[in-house]
Amino acid sequence: MGGGGTICADTTNPRDPAAWPKAARAADRESRGFGSYDTYLSLPCAFWPAADQARYTGPWNRPTAPILLLANGKGDPETPYAGATRTERVLGNARLLTLDAWGHGAANRSACVDAALDAYLTHGRLPARGTVCSPDHAPFDAR
């Protein structure tokens, strides 16, 4: 499972694998088409041997230093844009970078997004509030 250490250590999970079908059905009500998929990605956590006792579990509305940078596409079916804008409001100190495109994920789809992420991660520089980037390619364009 890619990222299993992070997924399992950063979340509380049941030890009984029989709990996953009910959780998957509930997740499908929230995120049609991806709820079950994302839920079952964490199934190995039922058997994961370690936990991070010091993981942060909230509250999420406290100001942080530095400002957190969120990147999300307007047409992301798995992580809807409305959730990204709500997260920006809920977090105590966050900025949303928007990709004006369909599909899941914002990185590696736009030089504008990638440059902003690089500047943030390398130098702590944030894009201007309200920055919207265009994708480098239209859907189904050959690269």
C-alpha positions as MATLAB code, in Angstrom:
seq = 'MGGGGTICADTTNPRDPAAWPKAARAADRESRGFGSYDTYLSLPCAFWPAADQARYTGPWNRPTAPILLLANGKGDPETPYAGATRTERVLGNARLLTLDAWGHGAANRSACVDAALDAYLTHGRLPARGTVCSPDHAPFDAR';
ca = [
       0.000    0.000    0.000;
       1.603    3.259   -1.080;
       1.713    5.741    1.783;
       0.491    3.113    4.273;
       2.767    4.350    7.017;
       1.317    7.836    6.790;
      -2.310    6.806    6.291;
      -2.252    4.304    9.138;
      -0.142    6.303   11.583;
      -2.081    9.541   11.087;
      -5.560    8.084   11.552;
      -7.500    6.016   14.049;
      -8.635    2.760   12.467;
     -10.616   -0.238   13.681;
      -8.698   -3.463   14.242;
     -11.554   -5.516   12.772;
     -11.527   -5.602    8.933;
     -15.274   -6.311    9.027;
     -15.785   -2.617    9.904;
     -14.722   -1.440    6.432;
     -17.877   -2.264    4.392;
     -20.088   -0.082    6.629;
     -17.521    2.735    6.534;
     -17.266    2.406    2.737;
     -21.045    2.728    2.313;
     -21.059    5.849    4.517;
     -18.167    7.320    2.534;
     -20.003    6.664   -0.747;
     -22.873    8.809    0.505;
     -20.380   11.674    0.954;
     -18.224   11.111   -2.125;
     -19.922    9.095   -4.838;
     -17.528    6.948   -6.799;
     -14.541    7.533   -4.535;
     -15.834    6.886   -1.021;
     -15.455    3.111   -1.129;
     -12.191    3.298   -3.029;
     -10.585    5.684   -0.552;
     -11.993    3.772    2.420;
     -10.597    0.447    1.275;
      -7.163    2.004    0.700;
      -6.906    2.078    4.491;
      -7.876   -1.582    5.029;
      -4.248   -2.596    5.740;
      -4.429   -0.249    8.743;
      -6.469   -2.911   10.560;
      -3.210   -4.857   10.773;
      -0.718   -1.979   10.851;
       1.756   -2.606   13.672;
       2.506    0.997   14.680;
       0.734    4.256   15.536;
       1.922    7.811   15.995;
       0.877    8.706   19.520;
       2.013   12.309   18.945;
      -0.014   12.882   15.764;
      -1.994   16.095   15.607;
      -5.743   15.534   15.915;
      -6.934   19.135   16.063;
      -8.325   21.589   16.624;
      -7.831   22.606   13.014;
      -8.827   26.265   13.296;
      -5.696   27.441   15.115;
      -3.291   29.766   13.315;
      -0.121   28.049   12.163;
       3.265   29.331   11.164;
       3.898   29.193    8.308;
       0.682   29.769    6.409;
      -0.499   26.438    4.979;
      -0.740   26.273    1.184;
      -3.601   24.214   -0.257;
      -3.735   23.371   -3.969;
      -6.940   22.069   -5.548;
      -8.570   21.902   -8.957;
     -11.997   23.434   -9.575;
     -13.273   20.235  -11.171;
     -11.766   17.579   -8.915;
     -14.283   14.739   -8.452;
     -12.357   13.122   -5.583;
     -11.487   16.203   -3.532;
     -14.233   18.680   -4.511;
     -13.348   22.349   -4.745;
     -16.059   23.293   -2.254;
     -14.172   21.252    0.332;
     -10.944   23.103   -0.455;
     -12.570   26.516   -0.035;
     -14.201   25.349    3.217;
     -10.850   24.013    4.446;
      -9.181   27.338    3.683;
     -11.819   29.088    5.822;
     -11.686   26.561    8.683;
      -7.922   26.410    9.020;
      -6.558   29.230   11.088;
      -3.924   30.308    8.596;
      -4.208   28.970    5.039;
      -4.130   30.029    1.411;
      -5.798   28.250   -1.513;
      -4.072   27.946   -4.887;
      -6.597   27.029   -7.591;
      -6.122   25.012  -10.766;
      -8.864   25.847  -13.271;
      -9.193   22.304  -14.614;
     -11.034   19.004  -14.325;
      -9.519   15.893  -12.817;
      -7.929   14.869   -9.551;
      -4.823   16.596   -8.271;
      -3.270   19.972   -8.970;
       0.458   19.197   -9.099;
       2.217   18.191  -12.312;
      -0.591   19.533  -14.467;
       0.318   23.214  -14.607;
       3.666   24.999  -14.656;
       1.946   27.800  -12.720;
       0.878   25.454   -9.893;
       4.228   23.662   -9.849;
       6.169   26.944   -9.647;
       3.964   28.132   -6.770;
       4.404   24.843   -4.887;
       8.168   24.908   -5.463;
       8.414   28.518   -4.220;
       6.402   27.644   -1.111;
       8.227   24.422   -0.263;
      11.702   25.772   -1.057;
      11.515   29.378    0.128;
       8.240   29.725    2.050;
       6.870   32.164   -0.560;
       3.112   32.122   -1.042;
       1.207   32.907   -4.225;
      -1.055   35.959   -4.081;
      -4.422   35.336   -2.437;
      -6.931   34.202   -5.078;
      -4.309   32.906   -7.547;
      -5.890   30.760  -10.268;
      -3.647   28.757  -12.599;
      -4.511   27.294  -15.988;
      -3.600   23.737  -16.937;
      -0.783   23.213  -19.430;
      -2.915   20.842  -21.503;
      -6.604   20.511  -22.293;
      -8.289   17.222  -21.397;
      -7.319   14.358  -23.730;
      -4.485   16.361  -25.368;
      -1.518   14.202  -26.283;
       1.615   15.286  -24.515;
];
